[in-house]
Amino acid sequence: MMSRAVTFTKRHTPNSVRVVARRVMCDAHNARLRVAVPVESRSEYENLYHCTIRKSASQWVKAVFNDPAVYRYSGLLPYDPRPYKWRYPQAFPPGRVVSSLFVSYKGFMNIPKPDRYRAFFVMRDPRDIVVSSYFSYRNSHTAMGDILQVRRVLQEKSPKEGLLHMISHLAEKGTFRSLRAWATAPDAETIQLFRYEDLTGERQMDEMGRLMRHCGIAIPPPELEALLSRYSFSKMRSAPEGAGTISHYRKGRSGDWRNHFDDDVQEAFVAATGDLVELLGYSAHVPAPRTSREQDS
């Protein structure tokens, strides 16, 4: 009953009210960290910036960096950047992990930053972004921005037509351009790119260790392993919805696009993205359609 009440409230509360509530919750969380969690080591960087594309585990990464263990070994408090006036970029407060920034490379570079900072961008196979966005827009995402408008369109279409519409929608919003810009940005020691698939897959421990080192967070391996266990996808999908939980994961499985793309969808995707898949380092291979027997197995 409580889960349904929380879900109803989230979906029917104005975005401005949710923004205020989110900021109040973040301030209360940070106050508890300051009082209850001793800082054992500090990051050498004044600010950290988590940049990404929607449907690329942004809430999962945010949850990990909000954990007391990260504060214990960095001395940096979490900071939710929403809302942010992109036309007049302002610096974020010092001593913060800013997460999540849904921003183009150019937009990020326009943000005033301290001399000592680190940033990371989390990418994902754009085909999985299409599929995840389709189901999120159609079924589950909290009403904000253009969500309800697009949802009405998707609910009137077949799944295939919906995927085609979502490809066009993401192209118009600049999602694919943003991925391309981050992937082709000049090399910089301050910014590193990470793949969703590596951060959440079999190489998770190694990749998250690399991410923490990039951020100057000296968390011991046993504590990092415990941290990742606390935020495993299976636990977060099954947790009751509420403050600090992530309820909108559908699968989170890499390569799910293969279950939804046919030749027509693939053709539309390539027309919209060109060589983006190869540029990001993903395989462009499209498997042959499964037979009915294979689909039933």
N, C-alpha and C positions, 0 to 999 in steps of 0.2 A: 504493500500500500504506500509506504514512504517513497519507494523508488518511482512509482507512478506519479505521485504528487510532485516530486522533484522534476521529473521529466515534463509534466504539464506546465509547471512554473517556468522552466527554462524556455519552453516553446512559446509561451504566451506573455512573457515579460518583455517590455521594450528594451532594445539594445542599450540605450543610455543608462537604464537602471542596472542592467547586468554589468556594464562597465564599472559603475560605482561600487557594486557589490564585490566584483572581482578585485578591485583595488583595496577595499577594506579588508578582504580576506588575506590578500598578499601582505598588507602591513601588519596584520595580526600574526601571521605566520612568521614574518621576519622578527617581530618583537619576541616571540617564543624562542626563536633560534638564538638571538642575542643573549637571552637569560639562561637558557638550558644547555646550550651546546658550546663547550670550550673549543677554541680554535687551536689546533695542534700545529698546523703549518699554513703559510699564506702563499697564494699565487703571486708571482712577481708582476702580474699584469693588473692594471687598475680596473679594467672592464673587459668582459667577455661578451661576444655577440653571436647569437645563434640565428643564422639566416637560413631560409628554406623556402620550399614551394608547398602549397597546401596538399594534403593527402600524402605527406612524406614523414609520418610519425612525429609531427611537430609536438603534439601533446605528450607523447611518450618521452621525447627528449626533455621537454620542459619538466615533466614529473621527476625524471632522474636528477636534473640539476637543481630541483627544489628540495631534494632530500637532505636531511641534516648531515649526512656523511660528506656531501660535497662542500657544505659550509665549513665543516670541521677541518677539511684539508685544503681550503682555499681562502677562507675568510670573506668570501664574496656572497652577498645576499641576492636572492632572485628578484627580478624586476619584470613586470608585465608591461610591454611598451604600448599597449592599446589604451586609448586612441593616440595617434601620433599625427602631427600636422606636417605632411610631407612637403607642402609648398614652402614652408618656412622651417627647415630642419633645425632642431635644437639638440643640444648635448643631453645625454642621459645622466642621471646621478652617478657619481663615482662609487666604486666598490660594489658593482652589481654584475650579475649574469643576466643580460637582456635576452629574453626568450618569450615568444618567437617573433622574428622579423620576417614577414612575407614581403620581400623587397627585391627589386632588381639590383644588379651589381652597381649600376650607375647611382641608383637611389641610395644604396648603402654607402658608397664613397662620398656622397654629399653630406652625410651625417657628421657633425663635429665629434671628434674622438680624441681621447688623451694620447700622449706619446706612447705609452705602454699599454697596448691592448692586443687581444687576439680575437679572431673571428673564425667561424666555420660555417660552411654551407652544406646542408644535407640534400642530396638529390635522390631521385628514384626513377626507375624505368618509366618513361612517359606513357607507355601503354598501360601499365598498372595504374598510373595516375588517372587515366581516362576511365577505366573500369571502376576504380574506387570512388571517383568523383560522381560517376553516374549513380551508383547506389546511394551515396551520401546525399546528393541533391534530391534524388527521387524519394528517399525513405526516411532519413534519420537526422540530417543536420539541423541544428537549431535555426529557427527563422531569423535571418539577418541578411542585409544587403539584398541581393537578387535571388536569394534561395527560394522563396515562395513562388516568384514568377516563373523561374526555371522548373520548379517542381510541378507546377500545373501543366507545363508543356510536356514534361517527361511522362507524367502519369497518363497522358492521352496517347502516347506512342507505344509501339512495340519495343521490346528490349533492343533490337537491332537499330531501329529508327532512333531510339533514345541515345545509343552510343554514337551514332552519326551526329546527332544534335550536340552531344557533349564535346565531341572533337572540335566542331565549329565554335562552340561557346568558349572553350579553353584557348583556342587560337585567337579569338577576338579579345579575350582578357589579357593576352600577352604571356600566358604560362609557358608556352614553348619557346618564345623569344627570351624569356628570363633564364630558362635552363641553358639555352645556347650561350647567352652572355656570360653567365657564371663559368661555364665550361671553357670558354675561350678567353677569359680574363687573363691579364698578365700575371706571371708567377710572382707571388709575394710571400715572404716568410710569415707575415701576420695572418694570412688567410689560407685555410686548407679546405679541400672538398672531401666529403665523405658520402658514401653510398648507403642509402636506407637498407639495402640488402645485406651489406656487410655489418652494419650496426645491429641488425636484428637476427642475423642468420648464424650459421655454424662458427663463423669467425668473430662472433660478437665480443668475446673477451679480449682478443688481440686488438680489434678495431676500437673498442671503447677505451682500452688502455692507451692506444695511440692518440685518441681524442683528448683524454685527460692530460696526457703529457704536453700536447700542443697548447692546452689551456693553462699549463703550469700548476696542475692539481696533482699533488703527490699522494694519491690515495693508495694504500697498500693493496696488493692483489687480492688477499682474502676478503678485504672489505669491499673491493670493487665487485668481486664475485657475489657477495651477499647483496650488494646494492642491485645488481642486475637480476638476481633471483626475486627480489621484492617487486620488481617491475616487469616480470615476464609477461608476455602477451596473454598467456592462458589465464594468469591470475587477474590481470586487469580487465579482461573481457568478462570474467565471472563475478567480479566484485560488485556489490550493490552500488547503484549510482548515488553520488553525493560529492561533497567537497573533497577534492584531491583524487577523485577517481576518473577513469577514462572509459566511458560507456559506449562510444560510438564505433569501436573497431568491429568490422564485419568479419574479415578473415586476417588481413595483414600478411597474407601469404604471397611471396614473390612468384611472378610468372602466372598469376591468376588470369591475366589477359588471354592466355591460350584457350581458356574455357569459354571465351566470349567473342573473340575476333573471328570473323570469317573473311573471305576474299574481299568483299565489298567494304567492310569496315577497315581492313588493312589498307586497301587502296586509298580510302579517304584519309586515313591517318598519315600515310606517306606523303600525300599531296599537301597536308597541313604542316608536316614537320621536316620533310626532306631527309637529310642524313643524320638527324638528331640522335637516333638510337645508337648508331655507330659512333658518333662523336662522343657520347657519354660513356662508351665502352661496353654497351650491352649487345647481345647477339641479335642480329636482324632476322634470324631464322624463324620462319613461320611453319609450324608442323602441319602435316596433312590433316584434314578433318577426320575426326574419329568416327568409326562405324557405330551403328546403334548398339551393337553388342558391347563395344568398348565403352560407350557412354553409360551403359547399364551396370558395368562392372565396378 
